[in-house]
Amino acid sequence: ANLCGHCDNCLNKEETESDLFSKEEAEKVLNHLKNNESSIIELQAALEIKKSVIQTVIQFLIREEKISVVPSSPGKYKATFQG
């Protein structure tokens, strides 16, 4: 699930958030969440990315519906798999 680069959220990211996180950082977070339900602190430890960057990436990926909050564990996130 790559960031497409042409939808509204990706275009807005390029204009407003591009200085806050890179596409590579977003891909790292998304790929980690495909295999692990993780909190921001767990992502920070596993990926060695700053907490503020992870928070921005999480917000972006939620808007893109690529990840969601784990219902049974608020504060943890997981990748969404769309058919």
N, C-alpha and C positions, 0 to 999 in steps of 0.2 A: 504494500500500500504506500506508494510514493506520493509525495506532495505533487500535485499536478502542475502548479505554476500558472494556471490560467483562470481558476474560479475566483469568485469575489474574495474569499478568505485568503487565498494565496497571493492575490494581487494586493490586497490590503496589507498583508504581512510584509510584502516587498517594500511598500511605501512607509509603513509605520513601525514595524517590528524588526526589520532586517538588521538593525544595529543591535538588537537585543539577543537574537539567536540565529544560528546558521541552519541551513537546510540539513547539513550533516548532523548537527545536534538534535534536530527534530527527528531525523531518521534513527539515530541511536536510541532515543527515548522510545519511539514507536516500536522498534525491533525488540527492545528489552521487554516491553509490555505485552508483546505477542506471546512470550513464554513465561512471564512472571507477573503476578499481581503485586504491585509495589506502591509504597508511599513515596512522597517527594524525598524524604530523608533516605530511603532505601535506594532510590534512583541516583541520588547525589553520591552515595557511597559506591554504588556499582559502576557508575559511568564517569565519575570524577568531573562533573559539570557543576557549575555554581548553582546554588539553590534558586537564586532570582531568575536565572536562565531557565531552569527546569520548570519553575512556576509559569513563566511566559509560554514555554513550549506546551505544557499541559493545557493551558487555556486555549491555545491555538488548536491543538489536536481535538479537544472537546468540541470546539466550534465546528471543526471539520468532520465531526462524528467518527473519528478514527479510534478514539478511546472513550471510555466511560468510567464512572465511579463504580466500584464493586458494591452492589447493594447490601451484602452481608458485612462489609468492612468499610464503612465510610472513612475517607482519608486514603484509601488505596484505589489504584487505577488499573485498568486492563484494556487491552486492545479489543475493539469491536470487529467482528468478522461479518461483513456484508456479502450476501450472495450475489 
